[in-house]
Amino acid sequence: MSEVMTICREEIFQQIKLSCQIPSVVEGILTRKIIARAQEEQGIKVEPEELQQAADNLRLLSNLRSTDVTWLWLQKHCLSLDEFEKLVEVSVASSKLAQHLFAERVESFFVEHQLDYNQAILYEVVLEEDLAMELFYAIQEGEVNFHEVARQHIQDIELRRKGGYLGALSRTKLKPEISAAVFAANPPQILKPVLTSSGAHLILVDELIQPELDNILRREIISDLFSEWLKQQIETFEVEIDLRANSGQGLNPETRSLVASSSS
């Protein structure tokens, strides 16, 4: 039988402090307060059916397919039913607020920053500079191909199995020196090794993709704009931390059925 070890509230809080997580926790609290204030100022209401749908989505994403499994998940994360409901409520309010503030700005923002959303399909091997140059010229002469180089020189097993495939990456996901070379390429093209602090990057640019403002990109832009707005809002506050304070808030009773309604 396993030994039972009791961990108290004070020990959990002490661990948060000792692991230097206080700043991120404080930022999370401040973010929630900012969203709640803006939600009230903008007159944004969260309807019970929206909460229910969000709760169902959260359970689906977390693979909580029964009431029993849901309760075990709540216990694992030390969440009460009220706290779970608050988690869902904050998520819905945040999403609605982001849409309210930025949905009408998406098209103009996309036009202004279209280049940032260009994507490239890339394969990469990171090597020492001399070896990278040697292999680059060997590929150019047809002595070896890029995928053979990837299989022989990539250390990471999963990346080696994929032949160095990195996927579709936008400019903002790449280091500036790599981005400049990648988006000046004429695919499919092997780039002359690009030097960074990580080493010499031997890159195959397989394809360049022009962005389209579809629903996925629209949501991404709204999320980016909202994150930047939150950051600016946070910077306007000077936070005073009172470790003695305890100012919890109740929830609308209409949300009480969120967990109980999951299928058994």
Salt bridges, closest charged atoms under 4 A:
GLU50 OE2 - LYS96 NZ 3.12
ASP56 OD1 - ARG59 NH2 2.33
ASP82 OD1 - ARG256 NH1 2.49
GLU89 OE1 - LYS86 NZ 3.41
GLU107 OE2 - ARG218 NH1 2.82
GLU124 OE2 - HIS201 ND1 2.74
GLU158 OE2 - ARG161 NH1 2.71
ASP242 OD1 - ARG244 NE 3.39
